[in-house]
Amino acid sequence: MSKVSRRSLLGSALVALSSATWLAMAVDWFRGVRRVSVLRETGRGQDPLERYPSVSVIVPARDEGDTIEAALRSVLAQDYPGHLEVVAVDDRSTDRTGEILSRLASERPEVMRVIRVQELPDGWLGKNHALYLGAEGTDSDWLLFTDADVRFAPGCIEDALGYAVREGPDHLTLAPEIVSRGVALKSFVAAFSLVFEVTQRPWRASDPRAREAVGVGSFNLVRCEAYLRAGTHRPIRMRPDDDMRLGRLLKEAGFRQDVAYGTGSVSVEWYRTLAGAVRGLEKSMFPAMDYRLSTAILASLALFLTNVLPFAGVFLARRVVTRLLLGADVMLVFAMYAYGTRRSGSRLSPLYAALHPFATSVVIYAMLRSAYRALAGGGIEWRGTKYPLDRLKGDA
């Protein structure tokens, strides 16, 4: 057998392996996402609870002057049947965030209070410390950890607490509706969300026997008792991926977890530009891999083989069988976009699947860039504070 034939055979075998892997993951995804509820649909036909538990909404904010007022007003406007408290933590802001928080608190002193952080204690990331501090002084039944740019639709908190009480999880997290501007950013968000679901399998979070655990920073609703018994944010005080780690922390402590789509209930403009998204993910993608360069490289290679190569290979491959395998991969992606948008209630056009190879390439670039910046820079810079890599890895 000639060298050319051997290379061709090896290439066909690699395509067959990657196609089989992607098919298995896609089938698992199709079976899984249909089990994920859409929050706004869960309360239909349900009787109201006899008693709604008390809830404290914890909102950390550092230099969030552009978004914090609209976000907090959406929380303060909630007509929640139980006791609702809003705790805003001003984490050393240097813009007008503090002024906005003071004004909102003076308007609604019976609901909202503000905590100000003047200095970050040693051994803490700013956001994690703010979340911990906000939860420390509450006596509510539930804690809702959210971000300073998240907007809540009317009835969201009532729906979420109703779902949590009826279904029984100790931790409920919602995948928010992500508002994006421009075709490039929308395609990136769509690809990132699909890759996240396929790899993290959020539908398995509710299975106590499964290792998967999920947390989304936009909406982490936690029973206060579970949060305290799991150790609060102290065990993850130096984790940039605090939302996912909180989910893992709670599950490892034996508490029940559930995930739902928050389309129509919770929305966030994640980033305003594609470049901003890549820079923003710099702080969390490499930490999510426990700072392992080998994991980042292998994950990038796997994504390229299963989500980028098929789109080019279907036109460039010489063997008919290879083209058919790659074509099947491409059709799977289109089918996943079509079903995923319908299942979650997203308004994104399924035709964005045509941009999936471009968007996935950007995801790969963001992943490798996150690893390079952390290793070359000796740490992570987040909101004006530099955190040394050795300290971050020591608490990983």
C-alpha positions as CSV (number, residue, x, y, z in Angstrom):
1,M,0.0,0.0,0.0
2,S,1.4,3.4,-1.0
3,K,2.0,6.3,1.5
4,V,-0.8,8.2,-0.2
5,S,-3.3,5.3,0.2
6,R,-2.2,4.9,3.9
7,R,-2.8,8.6,4.6
8,S,-6.1,8.5,2.8
9,L,-7.2,5.4,4.8
10,L,-6.0,7.0,8.1
11,G,-7.9,10.2,7.2
12,S,-11.1,8.2,6.5
13,A,-10.7,6.3,9.8
14,L,-10.3,9.6,11.7
15,V,-13.4,11.1,10.0
16,A,-15.4,7.9,10.8
17,L,-14.3,8.1,14.5
18,S,-15.1,11.8,14.9
19,S,-18.4,11.3,13.1
20,A,-19.4,8.4,15.4
21,T,-18.4,10.5,18.4
22,W,-20.4,13.5,17.3
23,L,-23.4,11.3,16.4
24,A,-23.4,9.7,19.9
25,M,-23.1,13.2,21.6
26,A,-25.9,14.6,19.4
27,V,-28.2,11.7,20.1
28,D,-27.6,12.2,23.9
29,W,-28.3,15.9,23.4
30,F,-31.6,15.3,21.6
31,R,-32.7,12.9,24.3
32,G,-31.5,15.3,27.1
33,V,-32.8,18.7,26.1
34,R,-36.4,17.6,25.8
35,R,-36.2,16.9,29.6
36,V,-35.2,20.5,30.4
37,S,-38.2,22.6,31.4
38,V,-38.9,26.1,30.2
39,L,-39.6,28.0,33.4
40,R,-42.4,30.2,32.0
41,E,-44.3,27.1,31.0
42,T,-44.0,25.2,34.3
43,G,-46.5,27.3,36.2
44,R,-49.3,27.0,33.7
45,G,-52.3,25.2,35.2
46,Q,-50.7,25.1,38.6
47,D,-52.4,26.4,41.7
48,P,-50.5,29.1,43.7
49,L,-48.5,27.9,46.7
50,E,-50.2,28.2,50.1
51,R,-47.1,29.9,51.3
52,Y,-44.3,31.4,49.3
53,P,-40.9,31.2,51.0
54,S,-38.8,34.3,51.7
55,V,-36.0,35.0,49.2
56,S,-33.0,37.4,49.2
57,V,-31.7,38.5,45.8
58,I,-27.9,39.0,46.0
59,V,-26.5,41.4,43.3
60,P,-22.7,42.0,43.3
61,A,-21.7,45.2,41.4
62,R,-18.3,46.7,40.5
63,D,-18.4,49.6,38.1
64,E,-21.8,48.6,36.6
65,G,-23.1,52.1,36.2
66,D,-24.4,51.4,32.7
67,T,-26.6,48.4,33.6
68,I,-27.2,48.2,37.3
69,E,-30.3,50.5,37.5
70,A,-32.3,48.7,34.8
71,A,-31.3,45.3,36.3
72,L,-32.3,46.2,39.9
73,R,-35.5,47.9,38.8
74,S,-36.6,44.7,37.1
75,V,-36.1,42.9,40.5
76,L,-37.7,45.6,42.5
77,A,-40.7,45.5,40.2
78,Q,-41.4,41.8,41.0
79,D,-44.8,41.3,42.5
80,Y,-43.6,38.4,44.6
81,P,-46.3,37.0,47.0
82,G,-43.7,36.2,49.7
83,H,-41.0,38.3,51.5
84,L,-38.5,39.7,49.0
85,E,-35.2,41.3,49.9
86,V,-32.7,42.8,47.6
87,V,-29.1,43.0,48.7
88,A,-26.8,45.0,46.4
89,V,-23.1,44.7,47.1
90,D,-21.0,47.6,45.8
91,D,-17.6,46.0,45.3
92,R,-15.1,49.0,45.3
93,S,-16.8,50.7,42.4
94,T,-15.2,53.9,41.1
95,D,-17.9,54.9,38.7
96,R,-21.5,56.0,39.5
97,T,-22.6,52.6,40.7
98,G,-22.6,53.6,44.4
99,E,-24.7,56.7,43.6
100,I,-27.3,54.6,41.7
101,L,-27.5,52.0,44.5
102,S,-28.0,54.7,47.2
103,R,-30.8,56.3,45.2
104,L,-32.6,53.0,44.6
105,A,-32.3,52.0,48.2
106,S,-33.7,55.3,49.3
107,E,-36.7,54.8,47.1
108,R,-37.4,51.3,48.4
109,P,-35.8,51.1,51.9
110,E,-38.3,48.3,52.9
111,V,-37.0,46.0,50.2
112,M,-33.4,47.0,49.3
113,R,-30.2,47.5,51.2
114,V,-26.7,48.2,50.1
115,I,-23.4,46.8,51.4
116,R,-20.2,48.6,50.4
117,V,-16.8,46.9,50.1
118,Q,-13.9,49.2,50.7
119,E,-11.1,46.7,50.5
120,L,-10.9,43.2,49.2
121,P,-9.7,40.6,51.8
122,D,-6.7,38.5,50.9
123,G,-7.5,35.2,49.3
124,W,-10.8,36.2,47.7
125,L,-11.9,37.1,44.2
126,G,-13.9,40.3,44.3
127,K,-17.2,38.9,42.9
128,N,-17.0,35.7,45.1
129,H,-16.4,37.8,48.2
130,A,-19.3,40.1,47.3
131,L,-21.7,37.2,46.9
132,Y,-20.5,35.7,50.2
133,L,-20.9,39.0,52.0
134,G,-24.4,39.6,50.5
135,A,-25.6,36.3,51.7
136,E,-24.0,36.4,55.1
137,G,-26.4,38.8,56.7
138,T,-29.7,37.3,55.4
139,D,-32.2,35.1,57.2
140,S,-34.3,34.2,54.1
141,D,-35.3,30.7,53.2
142,W,-33.8,31.0,49.7
143,L,-30.9,33.0,48.1
144,L,-30.9,34.1,44.5
145,F,-27.4,34.9,43.2
146,T,-27.6,37.0,40.1
147,D,-25.5,39.6,38.1
148,A,-25.7,43.3,37.8
149,D,-26.8,43.2,34.1
150,V,-29.6,40.6,34.3
151,R,-33.2,41.6,33.8
152,F,-36.1,39.8,35.2
153,A,-39.5,39.6,33.5
154,P,-42.6,40.1,35.6
155,G,-43.5,37.0,37.7
156,C,-40.0,35.4,37.2
157,I,-39.2,35.0,40.9
158,E,-42.7,33.8,41.7
159,D,-42.4,31.2,38.9
160,A,-39.0,30.1,40.0
161,L,-39.9,29.7,43.7
162,G,-43.1,27.9,42.8
163,Y,-41.2,25.5,40.6
164,A,-38.5,24.9,43.3
165,V,-41.1,24.2,46.0
166,R,-43.2,21.9,43.8
167,E,-40.3,19.9,42.3
168,G,-38.1,19.9,45.4
169,P,-34.5,20.9,44.2
170,D,-32.2,22.7,46.7
171,H,-30.6,24.5,43.7
172,L,-32.4,25.8,40.6
173,T,-30.4,27.5,37.9
174,L,-31.8,29.1,34.7
175,A,-30.2,29.4,31.3
176,P,-31.0,33.0,30.5
177,E,-32.2,34.4,27.2
178,I,-29.0,36.0,25.8
179,V,-29.6,39.3,23.9
180,S,-26.9,39.8,21.2
181,R,-26.2,42.5,18.6
182,G,-25.0,41.7,15.2
183,V,-24.8,38.5,13.2
184,A,-21.2,37.5,14.3
185,L,-22.0,37.8,18.0
186,K,-25.3,36.0,17.7
187,S,-23.6,33.1,15.8
188,F,-20.9,32.9,18.5
189,V,-23.5,32.9,21.4
190,A,-25.5,30.1,19.6
191,A,-22.4,28.0,19.0
192,F,-21.1,28.5,22.5
193,S,-24.5,27.6,24.0
194,L,-24.7,24.4,21.9
195,V,-21.1,23.3,22.8
196,F,-21.9,24.0,26.5
197,E,-25.0,21.9,26.4
198,V,-23.4,19.0,24.5
199,T,-20.3,18.9,26.8
200,Q,-21.8,19.7,30.2
201,R,-25.1,17.8,29.7
202,P,-27.2,20.0,32.1
203,W,-30.2,17.6,31.9
204,R,-28.1,15.2,34.0
205,A,-27.7,17.7,36.9
206,S,-30.9,16.5,38.4
207,D,-29.7,12.9,38.6
208,P,-28.0,12.4,42.0
209,R,-26.0,9.5,40.5
210,A,-24.5,11.6,37.7
211,R,-21.4,13.6,38.1
212,E,-22.7,16.6,36.0
213,A,-23.5,19.8,37.9
214,V,-24.4,23.1,36.5
215,G,-24.6,26.7,37.7
216,V,-25.3,29.9,35.7
217,G,-24.3,33.2,37.2
218,S,-27.3,35.0,35.9
219,F,-29.7,32.9,38.0
220,N,-28.5,30.6,40.8
221,L,-31.4,30.0,43.2
222,V,-30.2,28.1,46.3
223,R,-31.9,27.0,49.5
224,C,-30.2,28.9,52.3
225,E,-29.7,25.8,54.4
226,A,-28.1,24.0,51.5
227,Y,-25.8,26.9,50.8
228,L,-24.6,27.1,54.5
229,R,-24.1,23.3,54.8
230,A,-22.2,23.2,51.5
231,G,-19.7,25.7,52.9
232,T,-21.0,29.0,51.3
233,H,-18.6,30.6,48.8
234,R,-15.6,30.0,51.0
235,P,-14.4,26.7,49.3
236,I,-14.6,28.4,45.9
237,R,-13.4,31.9,46.9
238,M,-10.6,31.9,44.3
239,R,-12.6,30.4,41.4
240,P,-13.3,32.7,38.4
241,D,-15.9,30.1,37.3
242,D,-17.8,30.6,40.5
243,D,-21.2,29.9,39.1
244,M,-20.4,26.4,37.8
245,R,-18.3,25.6,40.9
246,L,-21.2,26.6,43.2
247,G,-23.3,24.0,41.3
248,R,-20.6,21.4,41.8
249,L,-20.1,22.3,45.4
250,L,-23.8,21.9,46.2
251,K,-24.1,18.6,44.3
252,E,-21.1,17.1,45.9
253,A,-22.6,18.0,49.3
254,G,-25.6,15.8,48.4
255,F,-28.1,18.5,47.5
256,R,-30.6,18.2,44.7
257,Q,-30.2,20.3,41.6
258,D,-32.3,21.2,38.6
259,V,-31.9,23.3,35.4
260,A,-34.5,25.1,33.3
261,Y,-34.5,27.4,30.3
262,G,-35.2,31.0,31.4
263,T,-36.3,32.2,27.9
264,G,-39.0,34.9,28.5
265,S,-38.1,35.1,32.2
266,V,-34.5,36.1,32.5
267,S,-32.5,38.0,29.9
268,V,-29.0,39.4,29.7
269,E,-26.9,41.1,27.2
270,W,-23.8,38.9,27.7
271,Y,-21.4,41.0,25.6
272,R,-21.9,43.8,23.2
273,T,-19.3,42.8,20.6
274,L,-17.6,39.5,19.5
275,A,-14.2,40.9,20.5
276,G,-15.7,41.7,23.9
277,A,-17.0,38.2,24.3
278,V,-13.6,36.7,23.6
279,R,-11.9,39.1,26.1
280,G,-14.6,38.4,28.7
281,L,-14.3,34.6,28.5
282,E,-10.5,35.0,29.0
283,K,-11.0,34.9,32.8
284,S,-13.1,31.7,32.9
285,M,-12.5,29.3,30.1
286,F,-9.0,28.1,31.2
287,P,-10.0,28.0,34.9
288,A,-13.0,25.8,33.9
289,M,-10.4,23.3,32.7
290,D,-8.6,23.4,36.1
291,Y,-5.7,25.3,34.3
292,R,-4.7,22.2,32.3
293,L,-3.1,23.1,29.0
294,S,-3.4,19.6,27.8
295,T,-7.2,19.7,28.3
296,A,-7.5,23.0,26.4
297,I,-5.5,21.6,23.5
298,L,-7.5,18.3,23.4
299,A,-10.8,20.1,23.7
300,S,-9.9,22.4,20.9
301,L,-8.8,19.6,18.6
302,A,-12.1,17.7,19.3
303,L,-14.2,20.7,18.6
304,F,-12.3,21.3,15.3
305,L,-12.8,17.7,14.2
306,T,-16.5,17.5,15.0
307,N,-17.8,21.0,14.5
308,V,-15.5,22.8,12.0
309,L,-13.9,20.2,9.7
310,P,-17.1,18.6,8.5
311,F,-18.3,21.9,6.9
312,A,-15.2,22.2,4.8
313,G,-14.6,18.5,4.3
314,V,-18.0,17.9,2.8
315,F,-16.8,19.9,-0.2
316,L,-13.1,19.0,-0.2
317,A,-13.1,15.3,0.7
318,R,-12.2,13.0,-2.2
319,R,-13.9,9.8,-1.0
320,V,-17.7,9.5,-1.4
321,V,-18.0,7.7,1.9
322,T,-16.0,10.4,3.7
323,R,-18.3,13.1,2.2
324,L,-21.4,11.3,3.3
325,L,-20.1,11.0,6.9
326,L,-19.2,14.7,7.0
327,G,-22.5,15.6,5.4
328,A,-24.3,13.7,8.1
329,D,-22.4,15.7,10.7
330,V,-23.4,19.0,9.1
331,M,-27.0,17.9,8.9
332,L,-26.9,17.0,12.6
333,V,-25.8,20.5,13.4
334,F,-28.6,22.0,11.4
335,A,-31.1,19.7,13.1
336,M,-29.7,20.6,16.5
337,Y,-30.1,24.3,15.8
338,A,-33.7,23.8,14.6
339,Y,-34.7,21.7,17.6
340,G,-32.8,23.6,20.2
341,T,-34.3,27.0,19.3
342,R,-37.8,25.5,19.3
343,R,-37.3,23.6,22.5
344,S,-35.9,26.5,24.5
345,G,-38.2,29.1,23.0
346,S,-35.3,31.1,21.5
347,R,-36.1,33.5,18.7
348,L,-32.8,32.8,17.0
349,S,-33.1,31.6,13.4
350,P,-32.0,28.0,12.9
351,L,-30.2,29.2,9.7
352,Y,-27.4,30.4,12.0
353,A,-26.3,26.8,11.8
354,A,-24.6,27.9,8.5
355,L,-22.2,30.0,10.6
356,H,-21.5,27.3,13.1
357,P,-18.0,26.5,11.8
358,F,-17.0,30.1,12.0
359,A,-18.5,30.6,15.4
360,T,-17.0,27.4,16.8
361,S,-13.6,28.5,15.5
362,V,-13.9,31.6,17.5
363,V,-14.8,29.5,20.6
364,I,-11.6,27.5,20.0
365,Y,-9.6,30.7,19.7
366,A,-11.2,32.1,22.9
367,M,-10.3,28.8,24.7
368,L,-6.7,28.8,23.6
369,R,-6.3,32.5,24.2
370,S,-7.6,32.1,27.7
371,A,-4.9,29.5,28.4
372,Y,-2.2,31.5,26.7
373,R,-3.0,34.7,28.6
374,A,-3.2,33.0,31.9
375,L,0.1,31.1,31.4
376,A,2.0,33.9,29.7
377,G,0.8,36.6,32.1
378,G,1.2,34.5,35.2
379,G,-2.4,35.0,36.3
380,I,-5.8,36.5,35.5
381,E,-6.8,40.1,35.5
382,W,-10.4,40.7,36.4
383,R,-12.2,44.0,37.0
384,G,-8.9,45.8,37.6
385,T,-7.4,43.3,40.0
386,K,-4.6,40.9,39.1
387,Y,-4.8,37.4,40.6
388,P,-1.5,35.3,40.5
389,L,-1.8,32.0,38.7
390,D,0.0,30.0,41.5
391,R,-2.6,31.3,44.0
392,L,-5.5,30.5,41.6
393,K,-4.2,27.0,40.9
394,G,-3.6,26.4,44.6
395,D,-7.3,26.8,45.3
396,A,-8.4,24.9,42.2
